[in-house]
């Protein structure tokens, strides 16, 4: 988009209790970078919660520096084995409801 749609407003005060929640492993880190950048461009100040479900240490360090981002690590040991992230080719993606909760 070259400009915001006519119905869009950048008034983030109307969404102060709203948070965008996402999760990523190292395979998807570039997509989280893009998502957070887009959110900050289109709605500055919007709260974003990013869950680490298998990022590399350098990616974790970078994500912890992002403004208006609440970075969290999902403690898989608290959940049944089927929630564990085993890589995109084998994962059940069962962790998704947990990060939204």
C-alpha angles and dihedrals in degrees: 000000000000092000138009119273114260093252093053122102128188091210097124092182089082089061100040094129094043121098131185110225125200140155134207144179123206090276091061100037095108089056092053090050088053094045095050091046091051093048091050091048097049099035113019112204094025111147114240125188115203120191120204108222097167112337122158118252094255090051091049090050091051095047091051089062096056117116119237090012123121104206117202136175117221110230100218092184089074093061139059118279094255089068093059116113107240099170130287094279095056106024123116089207086225089141091075098086089047094057092047093049 
